[in-house]
Amino acid sequence: MPEAKIHVIGYDEIVSLFGLLGIEGTIANTKEEFIKNFENLIKKPLIVMIIINMELPDDVLEYIMDFKTNNRTPFIYLLPDIFQPDIRNHDKIFDRIHELIEEII
């Protein structure tokens, strides 16, 4: 039986770091590259988790949130920029959920 895989999409530094751990990755520097690679990966049944580490515009974040809401696999994780000093305060999905809750309240 084939083995489930984790894949990382992002800037070359992160893809290289995950590569040292044996995790495959794809370098994406633009929104278009990201979308193309993301849509290819979600079609592959062996990919069970996608780690994303790059700045993305709001429309792409909405697309990812919709995907996460409507699909169980692959699991999508937005990794904050680990090179920033205030890493704890940068979770885009959490920020978006917080904004939506504030609108309701």
Buried (B, 14 or more C-beta within 10 A) or exposed (E): EEEEBBBBBBBEEBBEBBEEEEBEBBBBEEBEBBBEBBEEBBEEEEBBBBBBBBEBEEEBBEBBBEBBEEEEEBEBBBBBBEEEEEEEEBBBBEEBEEEEEEEEE
